[in-house]
Amino acid sequence: MPRPIQASDLLAIKTVSEVQLSPDGTRIAYVLTRIDAEQDEYRSSIWIGSARGGEPMQFTRGAKNDSAPRWSPDGTWLAFLSEREDNAPQLYLMPTNGGEPHKLTSLDKGAGPAVWSPDSTRLVFSARVSKDEPPQDVDARARWEQRPQLVTRASYKDDGQGYTFDANRQLFVTALDGELQQLTLGDGDNNAAAWSPNGQRIAFRRTRAGLSDYALGDIWVMDADGHHTQRISEHIGRATSPTWSHDGTRIACYGRVLWRRAADARTRRSARACVGDECRRQ
């Protein structure tokens, strides 16, 4: 008879996530997360295995967490996030046949998962940017981080992140040599970036900046250098995940009808169905 499961057995559980298929369909990159019992923390690393089965190979190593593997379209690079040198995750680049990782970002609040351009020369990602520039002096910065702050929006913190009202998510693009450019500005959060098939434009989601509109977002497009930004959705309340058609002429997205517009429509239908004496009888 097999023995009953013990509490200590839970420490041996490993989980697999963020599975990414290589462009040629022959390999799979994924994140393997385990429990470090001595440090009482989770540890994650990136592994690569054959899509046809067989023994996988550990791709990244270290005492910190690696996540968000992303194959370049030509299959030669793997971009990923790592905390190996910073408390916040930064973007790294490593050849898919092995080698040393190359650090691409050193942002104050870390970087988000990357999206490769079709020609494998650039990566776009979102990162939180402080609304106010923090002091450079260590002691002054410590006092600055403990300063009183005024909350003016209904959404001001997130699980796992803490307070979020002091920063916005902005989009950045980086070349393979680490040359970094910020593409977006403003009060909304910008994320879910998607390159057009020719690599000349980027579609993305931007949340609205109203005091209570934190859950509403629209699809925007811009040139790959951040110019000519234009909103292309308006009545989809939570538009997200833009995806270009193969010919680059259309964009599909997820979303839902604004509840205010739906409520107004129901009110109008009720008014049309209830006229004169019929209304009084109801």
N, C-alpha and C positions, 0 to 999 in steps of 0.2 A: 504494500500500500504506500502510495506517496505520502510524504509527511505534510502536515498542514503548513500553510504559508506563515512565515514569521515576520514581525515588524522589520527586522534587519534585512529581509529579502527586498524590501522596497528600495533600499539603497543601491541595489544592483540593476534596477530598471533603467534602460536606455531608450530614448525616444528619437525618432527620425522625423525630420521636417524639411520644408523648403526644397523639395526635390526639383532639380532642373535638368532637362534633357539637352545634351550637346547638339549643336546645329546639324551634325551629320547623323544623329540618332544612334550613335554607337556607345556613348558613355553617359553616365548619370552622376551629377554632383548633388550632394545633400548635406544637411547639418545633422550631426549626431550629438545629442545632449546626454550627459551623465551627471551623477551627483558626486561631488567631492565631499565625503563625509567628514574628513579632518577639518576642512575650511568651512563646512556647513554652507556650501554654495553650489550652484549649477555651473558646469563647464561644458562648452560646446566647441566643436571643431568641424572642419569640412572634410568630407570623404568623397572619393571618386570610385565608381565601379563600372563594370561593363553592363551595357543594357541587355546583354545575352546571359547574364549570370556570372558566377565566379566570385573569387575573393576580392573584396574592395580594398582600396589603398587609402591610408590617411593622408590627406593633402596638406592640411595645416596643423601646426603643433604649437603648444605654448600653455602658459598658466592662466590665460584669460580666455575670453569668449570670441569666437569667430562665427559669422553668420552671413546670410543673404548672398550666396554664390550666384554669379551671373556670367554666363558664357558670352564671349564676344561672337558676333555673327560669323567671323572667319574661323572660329574655333581655336585660336592661338592663345587667348588670354582668359583668365578667370578673375573678375572683379569680386571683392567681398568686403564685408565690414569686420573690423577687429578692434578690440580694446587693449591690445598688447602693449601699447605705449602711452595710452591716455585712459582716463576714466570714462570718457565718452567714445562711442564707436567712430572710427575714422575709415575712410575708403582706401583700400589697398588693391594692388594689381600684381598678378603672378602668372608666369607662363603655364599653360595647361600641361606641359610635359615635365614640370617641376622646376625648381629654382628658388631664389630668394624673393620674398614679397617686397614690392615697392610701394611706399606710402604716398598717396596722392593728396590727402587733405590733412589739415591741422586746425579744424574749426573749433571755436570755443565750446559749442554745444553739440559737437559731433555731426556726422553725416547720416543720410538715409540710404536705402538700397539704390543701386545705380541702374540706369537704363541705357543700353548701348545704342549709339547711332548705327544706321545700316552699314556704313563703311568701316566700322570698328576703330574709328579714330577719336571718338569723343564719348563722354558719359554725362548724362544729366541726372541730377538727384535733388532731393529737397533737404533742407537743413533749417533748424531753428535759429533765428537771428534776433538778438536782443533789441528791443525798441530803443533803449538808452545804452550808450557806450559805457562799459564798466571801466573804472580806473585801472591803470596798469600796475600801480604799486600794490604789493601783496596785502599789507595791512589796510590800506584804504579800500581795497576791493572787498576784504572781509567785512568791513563796516558797511560798505555799500550794499552788499548782499543781505544784510540784516536790517536795512532801512524800512520804515513804514511805507506801505504801498496802498494805493486807492484802487479798489475793484469797481469797474464800471460796466461789466458785461455779465450776462447770466451764466456763461461758461467760463470758469477761471482756473480749473485744474482737471487733470486726467489721472486715472489710475496708472501707477508705475512711473509717472512723470512729475507729479506734484503740481505746483502752480505753473500755469501756462500763459497767463494774461500778459506777462512781461516780454513775450517774444512771439514772432510770427514765423511760419514756415515759408521760406523762399526757395526758388529754384536756382541751381547753379549748374554750370557746365564746366567740365575739365577735360583737357587734352591728356594724352598718355604720359606727357612729361610733367604733369601736375599744374600746368598753367590754368588758373581758375578764374571764372567770370560769373558774377551774380547776374541773373537774368530778370528777376522780378523784384518789385518793391511794393509797399503799401501795407494796409492793415489786415487784409485777408490772409488765410493760409493757402499756400500753393503746393500742390502735390499731384500724384497720379499722372506724371508726364509720359507722353508717347510721341516718338519721332514719326514724321511723315515718311513714306517709302523712299523719297529722294533725299531725305536728311536735311531739307531746307527749312522745315517748319516743325514746331512742337505744339501739340495739344496738351492741355492740362486742366485740372480742376482748381477753382479758386472759391473759397468760402466767402460769404457776404460779411460785411463789416458792421452791420447794424447791431444794436445793443442786445437783441434777442434772436438774431438771425444766424447764430453760430452753427446751426445744423444745416443751413441752406447753402448750396453751392452751385456754380455754373461751370460750363465748359468754355474755355478760352483757347485761342490759338495765337501764336506769335512766330516771328522769324527765329531761326536758330541762334541769332545773336541777341535776342531779347527785344528787338524793335517790332513796331506795327502790331501791338497787342490788341486783340479784338475778342469781345464776348460773342459766342455764337448760340448760346442757349439762354432762355429767360424764364420759361414757364415750367421747367423741370425742377422741382424743389430740391432734390438731392442728387443732382447729376454727378456722375463719377465714372472712372475707368474708361476714358475715351480710347477708341480703337479706330485706326484709319483703314479705309478700304484699300485694296491692292493698287488701285489707280490713283489714290490720293485725293479723290474728289468728294468723299463722304466720310463722316465720323459717326460711329455708333457709340452709345454709352448706356449705362444703367441710370435709373432715376425713378422718380415718382411725381405725380401731379401735385402741385402746391395745394395744401389743404384749404387755404383761404379761397382759392379759385374754385375748388370742388364744393366748398360750403356755399359760395355765392351761386353756383350753378343749381344746387339743390333748392336754394331759396327762390330763385327765379322760376324753377319748375313748379314749386308749390304755389307761387303767386299766379302762374298761368292756369293751374288746375283749380283754383279757388276764386270765384268771381261772384260779387253781389250777394244775393240771398243764400247761395250755396255756401259761401264763407261763413255766414252767421249760423247756418245749420251745423257746420262742423265745429 
